[in-house]
Amino acid sequence: MDKGTEASTMANERKTVAVLYGGKSTEHEISLLTAFSVINAINLKRYRVLPVYINQDGRWIPGSEITGKLESKDQLLLHENSKAEHAVEHWIAPSSPVDVTSARPDIVFPLLHGPNGEDGTVQGLMELLNLAYVGSGVAGSSVCMDKVLMKDILKTHKIQGPNYLSVSRFEWESDAPSLILAIKRSIGYPCFVKPANGGSSVGISKCVSETDLSAAITEALLYDSKVIVEEHINGREIEIGVLGNHELSISVPGEIITKNAAFYDYQSKYHEGNSTLVIPVHLSEKVLAELEETAKRAFAALNLSGLARVDVFLREKDQRIVVNELNTMPGFTQFSMFPLLWQHTGLSYPQLIETLIDLGLQRHNDKQKIHYRIQC
């Protein structure tokens, strides 16, 4: 086989990966940063990469195949008049007499953070289209986006988390004074107020008084119709990565040390110099074993697959693990904890991306074994 024929054969054998990014979400900008990093890490000799930008109005805009390294995330800001050799409509059915299989991607990589992407909505669309995709399914994605539901399930499985209380916009507008009193009695101060559905620390406040609490709930309700109020845990902030569908791999743990901030907020997460990530972090054998076991139990309890970042507190008073939350599509920027954890575990950034693609294809192939007709 000559070199020209060999190159042509390799090109034809490449799997097509459609990368979804952007989204109608407060985490739109973070998604762009994540997509920029991931696309530049994908091996273009093995994969054909098709970008699909979802703008802040929720419109899906496909772009032409990525053929080289991106120089800036701004190259991912596609416009509706962008010329593309593929159309998202072909994922459902061809608009012209073309082969549907050539128009559909082999797998979709949804690099979407927050509502309208990480919350099971896009995952449900992929299921309806019978398309393979990276990450957890509809149930796991939606439950982990809603911090109240997630903590309810973890509590049912006897996985320890902070004390918490849920407040809806309707309840707050109906009787705020009673809720403030209930929070004081059951949670106390200091406490944290968060939008129930959200990420990247958007809309989160630390409260030390009733005045703080009222303002924090009002702000959090700008980003969601439900908020969660959690007790403050005095301890170290530890994160650990999980990879797999059935057989799970656990990364080394990392610790977040914030600088000049009351907690690990948006600025600390995405601006260099505002926090320090210690990887790997030294933990006793007993604590490390408890952390790894808790991460696996939480991953299974929430019906997750592919990947997750498990965020916990190592409580100072008794050195016990307290689960804060699980993130089904953690950030992949150059400052992000998840890829750094795996790099220190021995999995390079490109290898991590390939592993996630393989896990998504594996999960999809497993689902094809399900029968949807009664066998008579």
RADAFEN-V39974 format. One record per residue. RES is the residue in three letters. PSI is psi as a letter, one per 20 degrees, with the letter a starting at -180 (none if undefined). Layout:
RES_PSI / RES_PSI
This chain:
MET_p / ASP_r / LYS_h / GLY_g / THR_g / GLU_g / ALA_h / SER_g / THR_g / MET_h / ALA_h / ASN_h / GLU_i / ARG_p / LYS_q / THR_p / VAL_o / ALA_p / VAL_o / LEU_p / TYR_r / GLY_d / GLY_q / LYS_n / SER_q / THR_i / GLU_k / HIS_g / GLU_h / ILE_h / SER_h / LEU_g / LEU_g / THR_g / ALA_g / PHE_g / SER_g / VAL_g / ILE_g / ASN_i / ALA_i / ILE_p / ASN_o / LEU_i / LYS_h / ARG_h / TYR_q / ARG_o / VAL_p / LEU_o / PRO_p / VAL_o / TYR_p / ILE_o / ASN_r / GLN_i / ASP_i / GLY_j / ARG_p / TRP_p / ILE_o / PRO_q / GLY_r / SER_q / GLU_p / ILE_p / THR_i / GLY_a / LYS_p / LEU_q / GLU_h / SER_q / LYS_h / ASP_h / GLN_i / LEU_i / LEU_n / LEU_q / HIS_q / GLU_i / ASN_j / SER_p / LYS_p / ALA_q / GLU_i / HIS_r / ALA_p / VAL_h / GLU_h / HIS_i / TRP_h / ILE_g / ALA_q / PRO_q / SER_i / SER_r / PRO_m / VAL_r / ASP_o / VAL_h / THR_h / SER_h / ALA_h / ARG_q / PRO_q / ASP_h / ILE_q / VAL_p / PHE_n / PRO_n / LEU_l / LEU_p / HIS_p / GLY_a / PRO_q / ASN_k / GLY_g / GLU_i / ASP_j / GLY_i / THR_g / VAL_h / GLN_h / GLY_h / LEU_g / MET_h / GLU_g / LEU_h / LEU_i / ASN_l / LEU_p / ALA_q / TYR_q / VAL_p / GLY_a / SER_r / GLY_a / VAL_g / ALA_g / GLY_g / SER_g / SER_h / VAL_g / CYS_h / MET_h / ASP_o / LYS_h / VAL_g / LEU_g / MET_g / LYS_h / ASP_g / ILE_g / LEU_h / LYS_g / THR_h / HIS_j / LYS_k / ILE_o / GLN_p / GLY_r / PRO_q / ASN_q / TYR_r / LEU_p / SER_q / VAL_p / SER_r / ARG_g / PHE_g / GLU_g / TRP_g / GLU_h / SER_g / ASP_m / ALA_g / PRO_g / SER_h / LEU_g / ILE_g / LEU_g / ALA_h / ILE_g / LYS_g / ARG_g / SER_h / ILE_g / GLY_a / TYR_q / PRO_q / CYS_r / PHE_q / VAL_p / LYS_q / PRO_p / ALA_h / ASN_o / GLY_r / GLY_a / SER_k / SER_j / VAL_p / GLY_j / ILE_p / SER_q / LYS_p / CYS_p / VAL_j / SER_r / GLU_h / THR_g / ASP_g / LEU_g / SER_g / ALA_h / ALA_g / ILE_g / THR_g / GLU_g / ALA_h / LEU_i / LEU_h / TYR_i / ASP_r / SER_j / LYS_p / VAL_r / ILE_p / VAL_p / GLU_q / GLU_q / HIS_p / ILE_p / ASN_o / GLY_a / ARG_q / GLU_o / ILE_q / GLU_q / ILE_q / GLY_q / VAL_p / LEU_q / GLY_r / ASN_g / HIS_g / GLU_o / LEU_p / SER_q / ILE_p / SER_r / VAL_q / PRO_q / GLY_q / GLU_q / ILE_p / ILE_o / THR_q / LYS_p / ASN_k / ALA_q / ALA_h / PHE_r / TYR_n / ASP_a / TYR_g / GLN_g / SER_h / LYS_h / TYR_j / HIS_p / GLU_p / GLY_i / ASN_i / SER_r / THR_p / LEU_o / VAL_o / ILE_p / PRO_q / VAL_q / HIS_p / LEU_q / SER_q / GLU_h / LYS_g / VAL_g / LEU_g / ALA_g / GLU_g / LEU_g / GLU_g / GLU_g / THR_g / ALA_g / LYS_g / ARG_g / ALA_g / PHE_g / ALA_g / ALA_h / LEU_j / ASN_l / LEU_r / SER_q / GLY_f / LEU_q / ALA_q / ARG_p / VAL_o / ASP_p / VAL_r / PHE_p / LEU_n / ARG_p / GLU_g / LYS_h / ASP_j / GLN_k / ARG_q / ILE_p / VAL_o / VAL_p / ASN_g / GLU_r / LEU_p / ASN_o / THR_i / MET_m / PRO_r / GLY_q / PHE_k / THR_r / GLN_i / PHE_i / SER_q / MET_g / PHE_g / PRO_h / LEU_h / LEU_g / TRP_h / GLN_h / HIS_i / THR_i / GLY_j / LEU_o / SER_r / TYR_g / PRO_h / GLN_h / LEU_g / ILE_g / GLU_h / THR_g / LEU_h / ILE_g / ASP_g / LEU_h / GLY_g / LEU_h / GLN_g / ARG_g / HIS_g / ASN_h / ASP_h / LYS_h / GLN_i / LYS_i / ILE_p / HIS_p / TYR_j / ARG_q / ILE_p / GLN_o / CYS_none
